[in-house]
Amino acid sequence: MRSSRTALTITVLLAALGYALGTPREAGPAEAAENLPASAAPVLPAPSELRAWYADYPAASDIDGARIYADGADAVAEVRWALDRFEDAGLALPHVEVWMHDDLSGCRSNDGSLVVGYTTVRSDRRVVYSCGTRFTLLHELGHVFVNEHLSDAERDAFTRTRRADAWRADEWSRSASEHAADVIAWGLHPEHVRPSRTLPNDDASLGEAFVMLTGVAPLP
């Protein structure tokens, strides 16, 4: 039994590392509908797979207009850190609800697949589910920012600049919305982690893309 648990832990950690480095990851049912533009996103309940993760969460905390459901003080601190990075850059987020795990223990959905990040909309609030890494949290909040602030014309221009197929394409690397979220995460992360599935990913290209999306320079 112990060896089985050890194997599962290694598998989950390797999958999370793959997300950060840009290697393919397992796609759970929740991923199929994530990150729709505001103009197209339906009002969805949290998928049953995600409800299972957070069934025992404590009452919400409110931080600067964001409603936070987190499984401990460390997770709340991670959300506060991410919101502060947006604020430090002068990037305004709309009302957002964040469900945060500070490790990967809750990231297996009911069918066994790994889902480390998910963004949807419910009522008047954007809803983000995140666990595992700071880059993931910044990426998901990046979706919220660009969906709130970019016009259709600006999305089209960004899509052309990144030579993506469409704002939202079937393939991650060809989806401009994923490029945008990766660019935001790169620009706000203090280590400027380079995404490897959305190219080009050199500092100059990412910096130009960040300014195009936000109008400001990346944070140091």
MIDOSE-1310 file (N, C-alpha, C; in nm, 2 decimals, decimal comma, always signed):
residues 220
mrss	+0,08/-0,12/+0,00/+0,00/+0,00/+0,00/+0,09/+0,13/+0,00; +0,19/+0,12/+0,08/+0,28/+0,24/+0,09/+0,35/+0,27/-0,04; +0,39/+0,16/-0,11/+0,46/+0,18/-0,24/+0,36/+0,24/-0,34; +0,23/+0,20/-0,34/+0,13/+0,25/-0,43/+0,11/+0,40/-0,41
rtal	+0,10/+0,43/-0,28/+0,08/+0,58/-0,25/+0,20/+0,66/-0,29; +0,32/+0,60/-0,27/+0,44/+0,67/-0,32/+0,44/+0,69/-0,47; +0,40/+0,59/-0,54/+0,39/+0,59/-0,69/+0,30/+0,70/-0,73; +0,18/+0,71/-0,66/+0,08/+0,81/-0,70/+0,13/+0,95/-0,67
titv	+0,20/+0,97/-0,56/+0,26/+1,10/-0,53/+0,36/+1,14/-0,63; +0,45/+1,05/-0,67/+0,54/+1,08/-0,78/+0,48/+1,12/-0,91; +0,37/+1,04/-0,94/+0,30/+1,07/-1,07/+0,24/+1,21/-1,07; +0,17/+1,25/-0,95/+0,11/+1,38/-0,94/+0,22/+1,49/-0,95
llaa	+0,33/+1,47/-0,88/+0,43/+1,57/-0,88/+0,50/+1,59/-1,02; +0,52/+1,48/-1,09/+0,57/+1,48/-1,23/+0,47/+1,55/-1,32; +0,34/+1,53/-1,30/+0,24/+1,59/-1,39/+0,24/+1,74/-1,37; +0,26/+1,78/-1,24/+0,26/+1,93/-1,21/+0,38/+1,99/-1,27
lgya	+0,50/+1,92/-1,26/+0,62/+1,98/-1,32/+0,60/+1,99/-1,47; +0,53/+1,90/-1,53/+0,51/+1,91/-1,67/+0,43/+2,03/-1,71; +0,33/+2,07/-1,62/+0,25/+2,19/-1,65/+0,34/+2,31/-1,65; +0,43/+2,32/-1,54/+0,52/+2,44/-1,53/+0,62/+2,45/-1,65
lgtp	+0,67/+2,33/-1,70/+0,76/+2,33/-1,80/+0,70/+2,33/-1,94; +0,57/+2,31/-1,95/+0,50/+2,32/-2,08/+0,49/+2,18/-2,15; +0,52/+2,07/-2,08/+0,50/+1,94/-2,15/+0,36/+1,90/-2,14; +0,31/+1,81/-2,23/+0,17/+1,78/-2,23/+0,13/+1,72/-2,09
reag	+0,01/+1,75/-2,05/-0,05/+1,70/-1,92/-0,18/+1,63/-1,95; -0,22/+1,55/-1,86/-0,35/+1,49/-1,88/-0,46/+1,59/-1,87; -0,56/+1,57/-1,96/-0,67/+1,67/-1,96/-0,79/+1,61/-1,90; -0,84/+1,66/-1,79/-0,97/+1,62/-1,73/-1,09/+1,68/-1,80
paea	-1,21/+1,63/-1,76/-1,33/+1,69/-1,82/-1,34/+1,84/-1,80; -1,29/+1,89/-1,69/-1,30/+2,03/-1,65/-1,23/+2,12/-1,75; -1,12/+2,06/-1,81/-1,04/+2,15/-1,90/-1,11/+2,18/-2,03; -1,20/+2,10/-2,07/-1,26/+2,12/-2,21/-1,33/+2,25/-2,22
aenl	-1,39/+2,30/-2,11/-1,47/+2,42/-2,11/-1,40/+2,54/-2,05; -1,28/+2,53/-2,02/-1,21/+2,64/-1,94/-1,19/+2,76/-2,03; -1,17/+2,87/-1,96/-1,12/+3,00/-2,01/-1,19/+3,05/-2,14; -1,32/+3,04/-2,14/-1,39/+3,10/-2,25/-1,39/+3,25/-2,24
pasa	-1,39/+3,32/-2,36/-1,40/+3,47/-2,35/-1,53/+3,51/-2,29; -1,53/+3,63/-2,23/-1,65/+3,67/-2,15/-1,77/+3,68/-2,24; -1,75/+3,71/-2,37/-1,86/+3,73/-2,46/-1,92/+3,59/-2,50; -1,85/+3,49/-2,48/-1,90/+3,35/-2,52/-1,92/+3,26/-2,40
apvl	-1,87/+3,29/-2,28/-1,87/+3,20/-2,17/-2,01/+3,18/-2,12; -2,06/+3,06/-2,11/-2,19/+3,03/-2,05/-2,18/+3,04/-1,90; -2,29/+3,06/-1,83/-2,29/+3,05/-1,68/-2,29/+2,91/-1,64; -2,18/+2,86/-1,59/-2,17/+2,72/-1,55/-2,16/+2,70/-1,40
paps	-2,21/+2,59/-1,35/-2,18/+2,55/-1,21/-2,04/+2,49/-1,21; -1,98/+2,49/-1,10/-1,85/+2,42/-1,08/-1,87/+2,27/-1,12; -1,78/+2,22/-1,21/-1,79/+2,08/-1,25/-1,79/+1,99/-1,13; -1,86/+1,88/-1,14/-1,87/+1,79/-1,02/-1,73/+1,74/-0,98
elra	-1,64/+1,73/-1,07/-1,51/+1,69/-1,04/-1,44/+1,79/-0,94; -1,47/+1,92/-0,97/-1,41/+2,02/-0,88/-1,48/+2,04/-0,75; -1,61/+2,02/-0,76/-1,69/+2,03/-0,63/-1,64/+1,92/-0,53; -1,59/+1,81/-0,58/-1,54/+1,70/-0,49/-1,41/+1,75/-0,43
wyad	-1,33/+1,83/-0,49/-1,21/+1,87/-0,43/-1,23/+1,96/-0,31; -1,33/+2,05/-0,32/-1,35/+2,15/-0,22/-1,47/+2,14/-0,13; -1,52/+2,02/-0,12/-1,64/+1,99/-0,04/-1,62/+2,03/+0,11; -1,50/+2,03/+0,16/-1,48/+2,05/+0,30/-1,41/+2,19/+0,33
ypaa	-1,42/+2,28/+0,23/-1,35/+2,41/+0,25/-1,42/+2,49/+0,36; -1,34/+2,58/+0,43/-1,40/+2,66/+0,53/-1,48/+2,78/+0,46; -1,53/+2,86/+0,54/-1,61/+2,98/+0,49/-1,51/+3,07/+0,41; -1,57/+3,15/+0,32/-1,48/+3,24/+0,24/-1,42/+3,35/+0,31
sdid	-1,30/+3,39/+0,27/-1,24/+3,51/+0,31/-1,25/+3,61/+0,20; -1,26/+3,74/+0,23/-1,27/+3,85/+0,13/-1,14/+3,93/+0,14; -1,07/+3,94/+0,02/-0,95/+4,01/+0,01/-0,96/+4,10/-0,10; -0,96/+4,23/-0,07/-0,96/+4,34/-0,18/-1,06/+4,31/-0,29
gari	-1,18/+4,27/-0,25/-1,29/+4,25/-0,34/-1,29/+4,11/-0,40; -1,20/+4,03/-0,37/-1,19/+3,89/-0,41/-1,25/+3,80/-0,30; -1,32/+3,70/-0,34/-1,37/+3,60/-0,24/-1,29/+3,48/-0,25; -1,23/+3,44/-0,14/-1,13/+3,33/-0,14/-1,18/+3,21/-0,06
yadg	-1,17/+3,10/-0,13/-1,20/+2,97/-0,06/-1,07/+2,90/-0,06; -1,00/+2,88/+0,05/-0,87/+2,81/+0,06/-0,87/+2,71/+0,17; -0,79/+2,61/+0,15/-0,79/+2,50/+0,24/-0,69/+2,52/+0,36; -0,64/+2,64/+0,37/-0,55/+2,66/+0,49/-0,49/+2,80/+0,47
adav	-0,41/+2,84/+0,58/-0,35/+2,97/+0,58/-0,25/+2,99/+0,47; -0,18/+2,89/+0,43/-0,08/+2,90/+0,33/-0,14/+2,92/+0,19; -0,26/+2,86/+0,17/-0,33/+2,88/+0,04/-0,38/+3,02/+0,03; -0,44/+3,07/+0,14/-0,48/+3,21/+0,15/-0,37/+3,31/+0,12
aevr	-0,25/+3,28/+0,18/-0,13/+3,37/+0,15/-0,09/+3,36/+0,01; -0,10/+3,25/-0,06/-0,07/+3,24/-0,20/-0,16/+3,33/-0,29; -0,29/+3,32/-0,26/-0,39/+3,41/-0,33/-0,36/+3,55/-0,31; -0,33/+3,59/-0,18/-0,30/+3,73/-0,15/-0,18/+3,77/-0,23
wald	-0,08/+3,69/-0,23/+0,05/+3,72/-0,31/+0,01/+3,75/-0,45; -0,07/+3,66/-0,51/-0,10/+3,68/-0,66/-0,18/+3,80/-0,68; -0,27/+3,83/-0,60/-0,35/+3,96/-0,61/-0,26/+4,08/-0,59; -0,17/+4,07/-0,50/-0,07/+4,18/-0,48/+0,01/+4,20/-0,61
rfed	+0,05/+4,10/-0,68/+0,13/+4,11/-0,80/+0,05/+4,19/-0,90; -0,07/+4,15/-0,92/-0,16/+4,23/-1,01/-0,17/+4,37/-0,97; -0,19/+4,40/-0,84/-0,21/+4,53/-0,79/-0,08/+4,61/-0,81; +0,04/+4,55/-0,79/+0,17/+4,62/-0,80/+0,19/+4,66/-0,94
agla	+0,14/+4,58/-1,04/+0,16/+4,61/-1,18/+0,05/+4,71/-1,23; -0,05/+4,74/-1,14/-0,16/+4,83/-1,18/-0,26/+4,76/-1,27; -0,27/+4,63/-1,26/-0,36/+4,55/-1,34/-0,49/+4,52/-1,26; -0,60/+4,58/-1,30/-0,72/+4,57/-1,22/-0,80/+4,44/-1,26
lphv	-0,83/+4,37/-1,16/-0,91/+4,25/-1,18/-1,06/+4,28/-1,14; -1,15/+4,21/-1,21/-1,30/+4,23/-1,17/-1,32/+4,14/-1,05; -1,45/+4,14/-1,00/-1,48/+4,06/-0,89/-1,45/+3,91/-0,93; -1,37/+3,85/-0,85/-1,33/+3,71/-0,88/-1,34/+3,63/-0,75
evwm	-1,37/+3,50/-0,78/-1,38/+3,40/-0,67/-1,27/+3,30/-0,69; -1,18/+3,28/-0,60/-1,07/+3,19/-0,61/-1,08/+3,07/-0,51; -1,08/+2,95/-0,57/-1,07/+2,83/-0,49/-0,93/+2,78/-0,50; -0,86/+2,78/-0,39/-0,71/+2,75/-0,39/-0,67/+2,64/-0,30
hddl	-0,59/+2,55/-0,36/-0,52/+2,44/-0,29/-0,37/+2,48/-0,29; -0,30/+2,47/-0,18/-0,16/+2,50/-0,18/-0,07/+2,39/-0,21; -0,13/+2,27/-0,24/-0,05/+2,16/-0,29/-0,13/+2,08/-0,39; -0,08/+1,97/-0,44/-0,15/+1,89/-0,54/-0,24/+1,78/-0,49
sgcr	-0,26/+1,78/-0,36/-0,34/+1,66/-0,31/-0,48/+1,66/-0,35; -0,54/+1,78/-0,38/-0,67/+1,79/-0,42/-0,70/+1,80/-0,57; -0,60/+1,77/-0,65/-0,61/+1,80/-0,79/-0,65/+1,69/-0,88; -0,67/+1,57/-0,82/-0,72/+1,46/-0,90/-0,87/+1,47/-0,91
sndg	-0,93/+1,47/-1,03/-1,07/+1,47/-1,04/-1,13/+1,33/-1,02; -1,26/+1,32/-1,03/-1,32/+1,19/-1,00/-1,28/+1,08/-1,09; -1,24/+1,11/-1,22/-1,20/+1,01/-1,31/-1,05/+0,98/-1,31; -0,98/+1,05/-1,21/-0,84/+1,02/-1,19/-0,75/+1,11/-1,27
slvv	-0,80/+1,20/-1,35/-0,72/+1,29/-1,43/-0,67/+1,41/-1,35; -0,57/+1,48/-1,39/-0,51/+1,59/-1,32/-0,56/+1,72/-1,38; -0,62/+1,80/-1,30/-0,66/+1,94/-1,34/-0,61/+2,04/-1,24; -0,50/+2,11/-1,28/-0,44/+2,20/-1,19/-0,49/+2,35/-1,20
gytt	-0,56/+2,38/-1,30/-0,62/+2,51/-1,32/-0,74/+2,51/-1,41; -0,83/+2,60/-1,37/-0,96/+2,60/-1,44/-1,02/+2,74/-1,41; -1,08/+2,80/-1,52/-1,15/+2,93/-1,50/-1,28/+2,93/-1,57; -1,38/+2,98/-1,50/-1,52/+2,98/-1,56/-1,58/+3,11/-1,51
vrsd	-1,71/+3,12/-1,54/-1,79/+3,24/-1,49/-1,92/+3,19/-1,43; -1,96/+3,25/-1,31/-2,08/+3,21/-1,25/-2,15/+3,34/-1,20; -2,27/+3,36/-1,24/-2,34/+3,49/-1,20/-2,26/+3,60/-1,25; -2,22/+3,70/-1,16/-2,15/+3,81/-1,20/-2,00/+3,80/-1,16
rrvv	-1,95/+3,68/-1,13/-1,82/+3,67/-1,08/-1,74/+3,57/-1,16; -1,62/+3,60/-1,19/-1,53/+3,51/-1,25/-1,48/+3,41/-1,14; -1,47/+3,28/-1,18/-1,43/+3,18/-1,08/-1,31/+3,11/-1,12; -1,21/+3,11/-1,04/-1,08/+3,04/-1,07/-1,06/+2,93/-0,97
yscg	-1,02/+2,82/-1,02/-0,97/+2,70/-0,94/-0,82/+2,68/-0,97; -0,74/+2,67/-0,87/-0,60/+2,66/-0,89/-0,54/+2,58/-0,78; -0,43/+2,51/-0,81/-0,35/+2,44/-0,71/-0,22/+2,41/-0,76; -0,12/+2,40/-0,68/+0,01/+2,34/-0,72/+0,12/+2,45/-0,73
trft	+0,11/+2,55/-0,82/+0,22/+2,64/-0,84/+0,17/+2,78/-0,85; +0,26/+2,88/-0,82/+0,22/+3,02/-0,84/+0,20/+3,05/-0,98; +0,28/+2,99/-1,07/+0,26/+3,02/-1,21/+0,11/+2,98/-1,26; +0,06/+2,87/-1,21/-0,07/+2,83/-1,24/-0,17/+2,93/-1,20
llhe	-0,16/+2,98/-1,08/-0,25/+3,08/-1,02/-0,25/+3,21/-1,10; -0,13/+3,26/-1,13/-0,11/+3,38/-1,21/-0,17/+3,36/-1,35; -0,15/+3,24/-1,41/-0,20/+3,21/-1,54/-0,36/+3,22/-1,54; -0,42/+3,16/-1,44/-0,57/+3,16/-1,44/-0,62/+3,30/-1,42
lghv	-0,56/+3,37/-1,33/-0,60/+3,51/-1,31/-0,57/+3,59/-1,43; -0,47/+3,55/-1,51/-0,44/+3,62/-1,63/-0,55/+3,61/-1,73; -0,62/+3,49/-1,73/-0,74/+3,47/-1,82/-0,84/+3,57/-1,78; -0,86/+3,59/-1,65/-0,96/+3,68/-1,60/-0,93/+3,82/-1,64
fvne	-0,81/+3,86/-1,63/-0,77/+4,00/-1,67/-0,79/+4,03/-1,82; -0,74/+3,94/-1,90/-0,76/+3,97/-2,05/-0,90/+3,96/-2,09; -0,98/+3,87/-2,04/-1,12/+3,86/-2,07/-1,20/+3,98/-2,03; -1,15/+4,04/-1,92/-1,22/+4,16/-1,87/-1,18/+4,29/-1,95
hlsd	-1,06/+4,30/-2,00/-1,01/+4,42/-2,04/-0,98/+4,43/-2,20; -0,96/+4,32/-2,26/-0,93/+4,32/-2,40/-1,06/+4,33/-2,49; -1,06/+4,42/-2,59/-1,17/+4,42/-2,68/-1,15/+4,31/-2,79; -1,25/+4,29/-2,87/-1,23/+4,19/-2,98/-1,12/+4,23/-3,07
aerd	-1,11/+4,36/-3,10/-1,01/+4,41/-3,19/-0,87/+4,38/-3,13; -0,85/+4,41/-3,00/-0,73/+4,38/-2,94/-0,69/+4,23/-2,93; -0,79/+4,15/-2,91/-0,77/+4,01/-2,92/-0,72/+3,96/-3,05; -0,79/+4,02/-3,16/-0,75/+3,98/-3,29/-0,60/+4,02/-3,32
aftr	-0,57/+4,14/-3,28/-0,43/+4,19/-3,30/-0,33/+4,11/-3,23; -0,36/+4,07/-3,10/-0,27/+3,99/-3,02/-0,26/+3,85/-3,09; -0,37/+3,79/-3,14/-0,36/+3,66/-3,21/-0,27/+3,67/-3,33; -0,28/+3,77/-3,40/-0,19/+3,79/-3,52/-0,05/+3,80/-3,48
trra	-0,02/+3,88/-3,38/+0,11/+3,90/-3,33/+0,18/+3,77/-3,28; +0,10/+3,69/-3,22/+0,16/+3,56/-3,17/+0,15/+3,45/-3,27; +0,09/+3,48/-3,39/+0,08/+3,38/-3,49/+0,00/+3,26/-3,45; -0,10/+3,28/-3,37/-0,18/+3,17/-3,32/-0,30/+3,15/-3,42
dawr	-0,37/+3,04/-3,41/-0,47/+3,01/-3,50/-0,60/+3,09/-3,48; -0,63/+3,11/-3,35/-0,75/+3,18/-3,31/-0,73/+3,22/-3,16; -0,82/+3,31/-3,12/-0,82/+3,35/-2,98/-0,83/+3,22/-2,89; -0,92/+3,14/-2,93/-0,94/+3,01/-2,86/-0,94/+2,90/-2,96
adew	-0,83/+2,82/-2,96/-0,81/+2,71/-3,06/-0,81/+2,58/-2,98; -0,83/+2,47/-3,05/-0,83/+2,34/-2,99/-0,69/+2,30/-2,93; -0,58/+2,34/-3,00/-0,45/+2,31/-2,96/-0,40/+2,42/-2,87; -0,35/+2,39/-2,75/-0,30/+2,49/-2,65/-0,20/+2,58/-2,72
srsa	-0,10/+2,53/-2,79/+0,01/+2,62/-2,84/-0,04/+2,71/-2,95; -0,16/+2,68/-3,01/-0,21/+2,77/-3,11/-0,33/+2,86/-3,07; -0,35/+2,86/-2,94/-0,46/+2,93/-2,88/-0,41/+3,06/-2,82; -0,45/+3,17/-2,88/-0,40/+3,30/-2,83/-0,44/+3,33/-2,69
seha	-0,56/+3,28/-2,64/-0,59/+3,31/-2,50/-0,50/+3,24/-2,41; -0,44/+3,13/-2,44/-0,34/+3,06/-2,36/-0,21/+3,14/-2,37; -0,17/+3,19/-2,49/-0,06/+3,27/-2,50/-0,07/+3,39/-2,40; -0,19/+3,45/-2,40/-0,21/+3,57/-2,32/-0,19/+3,54/-2,17
advi	-0,25/+3,43/-2,13/-0,25/+3,40/-1,99/-0,10/+3,36/-1,95; -0,03/+3,29/-2,04/+0,11/+3,26/-2,01/+0,19/+3,39/-2,00; +0,17/+3,48/-2,09/+0,24/+3,61/-2,09/+0,22/+3,69/-1,96; +0,09/+3,69/-1,92/+0,06/+3,76/-1,79/+0,14/+3,69/-1,68
awgl	+0,13/+3,56/-1,67/+0,20/+3,49/-1,56/+0,35/+3,51/-1,57; +0,41/+3,51/-1,69/+0,55/+3,54/-1,70/+0,58/+3,68/-1,65; +0,51/+3,78/-1,69/+0,54/+3,91/-1,65/+0,52/+3,95/-1,51; +0,44/+3,87/-1,44/+0,41/+3,90/-1,29/+0,49/+3,81/-1,20
hpeh	+0,54/+3,70/-1,25/+0,61/+3,60/-1,17/+0,75/+3,66/-1,14; +0,80/+3,67/-1,02/+0,93/+3,73/-0,99/+1,04/+3,66/-1,05; +1,03/+3,53/-1,09/+1,13/+3,45/-1,15/+1,12/+3,45/-1,30; +1,01/+3,51/-1,35/+0,99/+3,52/-1,50/+1,00/+3,38/-1,56
vrps	+0,92/+3,29/-1,51/+0,92/+3,15/-1,56/+0,88/+3,15/-1,71; +0,96/+3,10/-1,80/+0,92/+3,10/-1,94/+0,83/+2,98/-1,98; +0,72/+3,01/-2,03/+0,63/+2,90/-2,08/+0,69/+2,84/-2,20; +0,68/+2,71/-2,22/+0,75/+2,64/-2,33/+0,65/+2,59/-2,44
rtlp	+0,52/+2,60/-2,41/+0,42/+2,56/-2,51/+0,36/+2,67/-2,59; +0,39/+2,80/-2,55/+0,34/+2,91/-2,62/+0,46/+2,99/-2,67; +0,49/+2,98/-2,80/+0,61/+3,04/-2,85/+0,57/+3,16/-2,94; +0,67/+3,26/-2,95/+0,80/+3,27/-2,90/+0,81/+3,30/-2,75
ndda	+0,91/+3,24/-2,68/+0,92/+3,26/-2,54/+1,05/+3,32/-2,49; +1,11/+3,40/-2,58/+1,23/+3,47/-2,54/+1,18/+3,60/-2,46; +1,27/+3,65/-2,38/+1,23/+3,76/-2,29/+1,18/+3,88/-2,37; +1,25/+3,91/-2,49/+1,21/+4,03/-2,56/+1,06/+4,01/-2,62
slge	+1,03/+3,89/-2,67/+0,90/+3,87/-2,73/+0,80/+3,87/-2,62; +0,83/+3,81/-2,51/+0,73/+3,80/-2,40/+0,71/+3,94/-2,34; +0,82/+4,02/-2,33/+0,80/+4,16/-2,28/+0,72/+4,24/-2,37; +0,74/+4,23/-2,50/+0,65/+4,31/-2,60/+0,51/+4,26/-2,59
afvm	+0,48/+4,13/-2,57/+0,35/+4,08/-2,56/+0,28/+4,13/-2,43; +0,36/+4,14/-2,32/+0,30/+4,18/-2,19/+0,26/+4,33/-2,21; +0,34/+4,41/-2,27/+0,31/+4,55/-2,28/+0,19/+4,56/-2,37; +0,18/+4,48/-2,48/+0,06/+4,49/-2,57/-0,07/+4,45/-2,49
ltgv	-0,06/+4,36/-2,40/-0,18/+4,32/-2,32/-0,22/+4,42/-2,21; -0,12/+4,48/-2,15/-0,14/+4,55/-2,03/-0,11/+4,70/-2,04; -0,03/+4,74/-2,13/+0,01/+4,88/-2,14/+0,12/+4,92/-2,04; +0,17/+4,82/-1,96/+0,28/+4,85/-1,86/+0,39/+4,75/-1,88
aplp	+0,50/+4,78/-1,82/+0,62/+4,69/-1,83/+0,60/+4,57/-1,73; +0,66/+4,46/-1,75/+0,66/+4,35/-1,66/+0,72/+4,39/-1,52; +0,67/+4,32/-1,42/+0,73/+4,35/-1,29/+0,87/+4,29/-1,28; +0,95/+4,36/-1,20/+1,09/+4,30/-1,17/+1,08/+4,17/-1,09
